[in-house]
Structure formats: C-alpha cells, structure tokens
Amino acid sequence: MSLDKTLAALADPTRRAILRKLSHGEMRVTQIAQPFPISLNSVSKHIRVLERARLVRRRREGREHRLSLNPGPVEEAAKWMSEQSSLWTRRLDALERKLDTETSPPSRRHGQFPD
C-alpha cells in the first residue's frame, strides 16, 4: 500500500529534512547531502526510500542527478489522516453524549416531588 510507504518514509527525521529542502525547489543530490552529518551514501539510501514512496522524483542531467518533491503522496496521507480525525471525533462525541446521559441525574417523573 502506498500510504504505508509514505508514512514509513516520513517517520525518519532525516528524510523529512530532505523533503523540507526539496520544498524550495529542485536540487542536486550533492546539494541535499551537504549539510547532513552523514555520508553521501547514507543520504542516497534515504533518498531511495523517498523515491520508493514516490515522495521524490529524480531527473538525470548528464552525470548530475536532480531531485524534486512530489507532493501527491503527502497530500494523500493528509487526506487519510483528516478522514480518520473526523471519524474519531464523531465517535468520541457520540461516546461523550452517551456518558453524559448515563451520568446525569434522572429527570423528574410525573407525580414525583423534589426532596
């Protein structure tokens, strides 16, 4: 499932940082790797995870590899999370209403007088 790949890719802070950098525009792999305190090989592995999750597009220009952000999978994940949030909000609201009716004092019945 693509949602699983998207969420797994987004779970890592280095990959999220790479996506933040790419949100400013297309970049070469070496530009992306430059500020990270890890090897170029390690950054490349993170990029491959992002590519498998379709979060990043790669374009070759001669010997250079240029990457750009593909926002589609993040938008799909955000939509799914929003739907889940709405679902759970409705369920919790219904539970709250049920608990309120069960814990509120019984209403006065006809013929009963207050103490």
VENRA-V820810 format. One line per field, one symbol per residue. ss: DSSP state (H for helix, E for strand, L for the rest). A space follows every 10 residues. Layout:
# VENRA-V820810
ss = ???
This chain:
# VENRA-V820810
ss = LHHHHHHHHH LLHHHHHHHH HHLLLLEEHH HHHHLLLLLH HHHHHHHHHH HHLLLEEEEE ELLEEEEEEL LHHHHHHHHH HHHHHHHHHH HHHHHHHHHH HHHLLLLLLL LLLLL
